[in-house]
Amino acid sequence: MNRPAFDDDIDADENEEIDEMTENLARNFRDAQKQLNQIKNKPFKSKMEERMAMNLASRYASEMADLTTRFR
């Protein structure tokens, strides 16, 4: 059945857009993971500073895991 006034390639266009969005999200997740690893490997001035940074990194890692699960 033909769709009047609609482009027959709309599915291909939508698929390309979805692929591009998926690639961008995956890149953002990888970048966030790299940043978390940098925090873990950073030398800290005090144990308090290290503890706060690790707590924040842990929280963000947990949020990233939740977002990754929802994305899939």
GICORTA-V653056 format. One record per residue. RES is the residue in three letters. OMEGA is omega in whole degrees, -180 to 180 (none if undefined). Layout:
# GICORTA-V653056
res=<RES:RES>
omega=<OMEGA:OMEGA>
This chain:
# GICORTA-V653056
res=<MET:ASN:ARG:PRO:ALA:PHE:ASP:ASP:ASP:ILE:ASP:ALA:ASP:GLU:ASN:GLU:GLU:ILE:ASP:GLU:MET:THR:GLU:ASN:LEU:ALA:ARG:ASN:PHE:ARG:ASP:ALA:GLN:LYS:GLN:LEU:ASN:GLN:ILE:LYS:ASN:LYS:PRO:PHE:LYS:SER:LYS:MET:GLU:GLU:ARG:MET:ALA:MET:ASN:LEU:ALA:SER:ARG:TYR:ALA:SER:GLU:MET:ALA:ASP:LEU:THR:THR:ARG:PHE:ARG>
omega=<180:177:-179:176:176:178:180:-179:-177:179:178:178:179:180:178:179:179:179:180:179:179:179:179:179:179:178:179:177:179:179:178:178:178:180:176:178:177:178:-178:-177:-177:174:-177:-179:-178:178:179:179:179:-179:179:180:180:177:178:179:179:179:-180:177:178:178:178:179:178:179:178:179:179:179:-180:none>
